[in-house]
Amino acid sequence: MPSRLTRRSFLAGAAAASASLAVRTGAAAQSGRAEFRFTQYHNQTAESSLHTRLSEMWTAISKETNGRVEARVFPLNNNVAGSDPAALKMLVAGEIQFFTLMGGVLGAAVPVAEIQQVPFAFTTAPHAHQVVDGPLGAYIREEMAAKGIHGFPVGAFDNGMRQMTPVSRPIVVPADLNGLRMRVPAGQMFDDMFRTLGCQPVTINSIDIYAALKSGKADAQENPLALVDSFKLYEVIKYVSMTNHMWSGFNQMAHLPTWQRLPSDIKQVIERNVTRAVRLQREDQEAANGRLRAELTKRGLIFNDVDQAPFRRQLSGFYKTWKGRLGTKAWSLLEQAAGSTLA
């Protein structure tokens, strides 16, 4: 299970203002015009919509600030050892200045962020976007700030609705999960959910999913269809069970001391372009996840639709536990926005 960040880690991160600038390359760097030079990490591939939109975003920011801001965008977290959890620590310490991360993994530093991953809370990705852009998202950002992280009002890039993709047999009812070694990302909620459903959760970073499925270290994984495509998982799986069990997105975050030192006009340009990039990437991802069922079927994958009701019933105790962990305020905001009672 991933280690959680300590109070000492966060205090050290808040004091690390001097580490908040990053070296850049290219013509703008040679000109010496940039006052602010940043590093942006994300865990998707260079071919992903997330990488494309982040790259476009920072190019636009550089142009709109007349070169005062420059940033380098690194896919796959620049292959840092430890992937997402390690990159999160780097953000808190100011070693990188911008980073995108799922709420479930962010929960290691900001526990309430795991509420984004509550299973069966959202019916569609647009439904989830509405929730995370609203009062619940504002509450999560308050908690982020207390831990030295700046969040953006419209800052959740889309990953999509997550589906279960086993190697050797379809998943139709909860009993089909019994004993299955399910690859999950780092995060306590993922572990608890799949243990409750009878799985053996195996924490594996995104870049290593393919090898884990091929070697038999994992029997299945769960992710949106876009990741199945971009990481070429269709080469090592056979089935896709359309559970739509969870939404996930990538929260755009900044190192708070770095953000606080920026002039207000620079902040406005960055925030405006983050909003624009998020909305464009959400459209990209929804379109990709929508078309990929047909495309992956042509590649030989076998799809089946799943009735969610039996899975939700089996998770009744899970919901009660997590309502207590996340707190009444966060849970109430979730249920109000989701339009349903989960516990």
C-alpha positions in Angstrom: 0.0 0.0 0.0 1.4 3.4 -0.9 3.0 5.5 1.9 1.2 8.6 2.9 2.8 12.0 3.0 3.7 13.2 6.5 3.2 16.5 8.1 6.9 17.1 7.9 6.8 16.5 4.1 4.2 19.2 3.7 6.0 21.7 5.9 9.1 21.1 4.0 7.2 21.6 0.7 5.8 24.9 1.9 9.2 26.2 2.7 10.7 25.1 -0.6 9.9 28.3 -2.5 13.4 28.5 -3.8 13.0 25.2 -5.7 9.9 26.4 -7.6 11.5 27.4 -10.9 12.6 24.9 -13.6 15.0 25.0 -16.4 13.5 25.1 -19.9 14.9 24.7 -23.4 14.2 26.2 -26.9 14.4 29.6 -28.5 12.5 31.4 -25.8 14.9 30.1 -23.1 17.9 31.3 -25.2 16.4 34.7 -25.4 16.3 35.0 -21.7 12.8 36.7 -21.7 11.0 34.3 -19.4 10.6 35.4 -15.8 8.9 32.2 -14.7 10.0 28.8 -15.9 7.9 25.8 -14.8 7.8 22.0 -15.1 4.5 20.2 -15.7 4.1 16.5 -15.2 1.2 14.1 -16.1 1.0 10.3 -16.2 -0.4 9.8 -19.7 1.4 9.1 -22.9 2.8 11.7 -25.3 0.1 10.7 -27.8 -2.8 11.4 -25.3 -5.2 14.2 -25.5 -4.1 15.3 -22.0 -0.5 15.8 -23.3 -1.7 17.6 -26.4 -4.0 20.0 -24.5 -1.5 20.7 -21.8 1.2 21.5 -24.4 -1.2 23.8 -26.2 -2.2 25.4 -22.9 1.4 26.3 -22.0 2.1 27.5 -25.5 -0.9 29.9 -25.3 0.2 31.1 -21.8 3.7 31.9 -23.1 2.2 33.8 -26.0 -0.3 35.7 -24.0 2.3 36.7 -21.4 4.8 37.8 -24.2 7.2 35.1 -23.1 7.2 35.9 -19.4 6.1 32.3 -18.7 7.6 29.2 -20.1 6.9 25.6 -19.2 8.0 22.1 -20.2 5.4 19.3 -20.2 6.6 15.8 -19.4 4.3 12.8 -20.2 4.5 9.6 -18.1 5.7 11.8 -15.2 9.1 12.1 -17.0 9.6 8.4 -16.0 10.3 9.3 -12.4 10.8 6.3 -10.2 7.6 5.8 -8.1 5.4 7.5 -10.7 2.3 9.3 -9.3 3.0 9.1 -5.6 6.6 10.2 -6.2 5.5 13.1 -8.4 3.0 14.2 -5.8 5.7 14.5 -3.3 7.8 16.5 -5.8 4.9 18.9 -6.3 4.5 19.5 -2.6 8.3 20.0 -2.2 8.3 22.5 -5.2 10.6 20.3 -7.3 8.0 20.5 -10.0 5.4 23.3 -10.2 2.4 21.8 -12.0 1.0 18.3 -12.0 -2.2 16.5 -12.9 -3.4 13.6 -10.7 -6.5 11.5 -10.0 -8.4 12.2 -6.8 -7.9 8.7 -5.5 -4.1 9.0 -5.6 -4.2 12.6 -4.4 -6.0 11.3 -1.3 -2.5 10.3 0.1 -2.0 14.0 0.7 -5.5 15.4 0.7 -7.8 12.7 2.1 -11.1 14.3 1.0 -10.0 14.2 -2.7 -10.7 10.5 -2.7 -14.4 11.4 -2.9 -14.0 11.9 -6.6 -13.6 8.1 -6.8 -16.7 7.0 -5.0 -18.1 4.1 -7.0 -21.4 4.5 -8.9 -21.7 8.2 -7.7 -21.7 9.5 -11.3 -23.8 8.4 -14.2 -21.7 9.9 -16.9 -18.5 11.9 -17.3 -20.4 15.2 -18.0 -22.3 14.5 -14.8 -19.0 14.2 -12.9 -17.6 17.3 -14.5 -20.6 19.3 -13.2 -20.0 18.0 -9.7 -16.3 18.6 -9.5 -16.7 22.1 -11.0 -19.3 22.9 -8.3 -19.4 23.2 -4.5 -17.8 19.8 -3.9 -14.8 20.8 -6.0 -14.5 24.1 -4.1 -14.4 22.2 -0.8 -11.7 19.9 -2.2 -9.6 22.9 -3.3 -9.8 24.3 0.2 -8.4 21.1 1.6 -5.7 21.1 -1.1 -4.6 24.6 -0.1 -4.2 23.5 3.5 -1.7 21.0 2.3 0.4 23.4 0.1 -1.4 22.7 -3.2 -3.3 25.1 -5.4 -6.3 23.8 -7.4 -8.1 25.4 -10.2 -11.9 26.2 -10.3 -12.3 24.3 -13.6 -9.3 22.1 -13.3 -10.3 18.4 -13.6 -9.2 17.1 -16.9 -11.1 14.0 -17.9 -10.1 10.3 -17.8 -13.6 9.0 -18.2 -15.9 6.3 -16.8 -13.9 3.2 -15.8 -14.6 -0.3 -17.1 -13.3 -3.6 -16.0 -11.1 -5.5 -18.5 -10.3 -9.1 -17.5 -7.8 -11.2 -19.5 -9.6 -14.5 -19.6 -13.3 -14.3 -18.7 -16.1 -11.6 -18.6 -17.4 -10.0 -15.5 -21.2 -10.1 -15.3 -22.0 -10.3 -11.6 -20.0 -9.6 -8.4 -19.2 -13.3 -7.9 -17.1 -13.1 -11.1 -14.7 -10.9 -9.2 -14.0 -13.5 -6.4 -10.2 -14.0 -6.1 -9.4 -12.0 -9.2 -6.2 -10.1 -9.1 -7.3 -6.7 -10.1 -4.8 -4.0 -11.0 -5.7 -0.7 -9.2 -3.9 2.6 -9.0 -2.5 3.8 -5.6 -5.3 4.8 -3.3 -7.1 3.4 -0.3 -10.6 3.7 -1.8 -9.6 1.5 -4.8 -8.2 -1.1 -2.4 -11.3 -1.1 -0.2 -13.8 -1.1 -3.0 -12.3 -4.1 -4.8 -11.6 -6.1 -1.6 -15.3 -5.6 -0.7 -16.2 -7.0 -4.2 -14.0 -10.0 -3.6 -10.9 -9.1 -5.6 -7.3 -9.1 -4.6 -6.2 -5.5 -5.5 -2.7 -5.2 -6.9 -1.3 -1.6 -7.0 0.5 -1.0 -10.2 1.4 2.3 -11.9 -0.2 3.0 -15.3 3.0 2.5 -17.3 3.4 -1.0 -15.9 -0.2 -2.3 -16.5 0.6 -3.9 -19.9 3.5 -5.9 -18.4 1.5 -7.0 -15.4 -1.4 -8.3 -17.5 1.0 -10.1 -19.9 3.0 -11.7 -17.1 -0.1 -12.8 -15.1 0.8 -10.5 -12.1 -2.7 -9.2 -12.6 -5.8 -11.0 -14.0 -7.7 -7.8 -14.9 -7.5 -4.0 -14.7 -10.0 -1.2 -14.7 -9.8 2.0 -16.6 -11.6 4.1 -19.2 -11.5 2.8 -22.8 -9.1 5.6 -23.9 -6.4 4.2 -21.6 -7.0 0.7 -22.9 -6.3 2.1 -26.4 -3.4 4.5 -25.6 -1.5 1.9 -23.5 -2.3 -0.8 -26.1 -3.9 -3.1 -23.5 -6.0 -4.6 -26.2 -3.0 -6.8 -27.0 -3.1 -8.5 -23.6 -6.8 -8.6 -22.6 -9.8 -10.3 -24.2 -12.9 -8.9 -22.4 -14.3 -5.5 -21.6 -17.1 -5.5 -19.0 -18.9 -2.1 -19.2 -19.4 -1.5 -15.5 -19.1 2.3 -15.5 -18.3 1.8 -11.9 -16.3 5.0 -11.3 -15.4 8.3 -12.9 -11.8 9.5 -12.8 -10.2 12.7 -13.9 -6.8 14.4 -13.6 -6.8 17.4 -11.3 -4.5 20.2 -12.5 -2.5 21.4 -9.5 0.2 23.9 -8.7 2.8 24.2 -6.0 1.0 26.7 -3.7 4.1 28.9 -2.7 5.0 29.2 -6.4 1.4 30.1 -7.3 1.2 32.7 -4.5 4.3 34.5 -5.7 3.0 35.0 -9.2 1.7 38.4 -10.3 -2.1 38.6 -10.5 -2.1 39.2 -14.3 0.0 36.0 -14.8 -2.4 34.0 -12.5 -5.3 35.2 -14.6 -3.8 34.1 -17.9 -2.9 30.7 -16.5 -6.3 30.2 -14.9 -8.1 31.2 -18.0 -6.1 28.8 -20.2 -6.4 26.0 -17.7 -10.2 26.3 -18.0 -10.1 26.3 -21.8 -7.7 23.3 -22.0 -9.8 21.3 -19.5 -13.0 21.9 -21.5 -11.4 21.0 -24.8 -9.7 17.9 -23.3 -13.0 16.7 -21.8 -14.6 16.9 -25.3 -11.7 15.0 -26.7 -11.9 12.3 -24.1 -15.6 11.9 -24.2 -15.5 11.5 -28.0 -12.6 8.9 -27.7 -14.4 6.8 -25.1 -17.5 7.0 -27.1 -16.0 5.7 -30.3 -13.6 3.2 -28.9 -16.1 0.4 -28.2 -16.6 -0.1 -31.9 -12.9 0.3 -32.7 -11.8 -2.1 -29.9 -14.4 -4.7 -31.0 -12.8 -4.7 -34.4 -9.5 -5.4 -32.7 -11.0 -8.6 -31.2 -12.2 -7.5 -27.8 -15.5 -8.9 -26.5 -17.8 -6.4 -24.7 -20.6 -7.0 -22.3 -22.9 -4.6 -20.5 -23.3 -5.0 -16.7 -26.2 -4.4 -14.4 -24.8 -2.1 -11.6 -27.4 -2.9 -9.0 -25.9 -6.1 -7.5 -22.5 -4.3 -7.3 -24.0 -1.4 -5.5 -25.8 -3.6 -3.0 -22.6 -5.4 -2.2 -20.9 -2.1 -1.5 -23.5 -0.9 1.1 -21.0 -1.4 4.0 -18.2 0.3 2.0 -20.4 3.4 1.6 -21.1 3.6 5.3 -17.4 3.3 6.1 -16.3 5.9 3.6 -19.0 8.4 4.6 -17.4 8.3 8.1 -13.9 8.7 6.7 -14.6 11.6 4.3 -16.9 13.5 6.7 -20.5 14.6 6.6 -19.8 17.8 4.8 -18.1 16.2 1.8 -20.5 13.3 1.6 -23.5 15.6 1.7 -22.1 17.7 -1.1 -21.5 14.6 -3.1 -25.0 13.2 -2.6 -26.6 16.6 -3.3 -24.7 16.9 -6.6 -25.0 13.3 -7.6 -28.7 13.3 -6.9 -28.7 10.0 -5.0 -28.1 8.5 -1.6 -25.1 6.3 -1.4 -25.2 5.1 2.2 
